Amino acid sequence: PPTSRSGVGCRRTERPSGSSFRLTAPPPPPRTPPASLILEGGAARGARLETGEEIRADRVILAAGLKLGGLDNLPQELPPPAPMRGGVLMLGRDAEAPFVTRLCRSPDMTFLQPRAEGRLVVGVIRLPGDDRPFADAGSIAAILQAAFRAAPAARALPFLEAAWGVRPFLDGAGPVAAASRQAAGLIYSVGYGSSGYLRAPLW
């Protein structure tokens, strides 16, 4: 596909509502994951990779996601990471006679969000402890049933796609974006889940 100077490509995709364009980025270069934190004199001084190579630094930002629990030599001050699988559905909508014109949220936390490109985003489902990165039939059915209760007219809309993924949470805690209390030079950026860093406490 054609690629801009920024390295982002553009390809045409066919959907029931017609042609559309989707931006795609080139795959990132292969990376060797870290195996352990380097601690010297009570301070973080870098990371040791699985190959044995050491990368030294005055400060270390730890943003390991679900791999946080697999790193060695970490201070014991955070709960272990826990996966949460979730997803949303994309439905087509009638732009000339839309029945949802703004974000709607039902008492059971189902939401319907119209998008300018002619889609209706419906969600969301969250499955704690589940790290399977795909959309299963039962979860899709649960989202659709909740959407139909909130907006019965959604039954007539075309189904376009499902967007699914796994996000890391900290077991029994909120996200953390702060410096370590036990190791100088170590900064945590972990456990954001689906809410992002805005809910991270200030230590």
Disulfide bonds with the S-S distance in Angstrom:
none
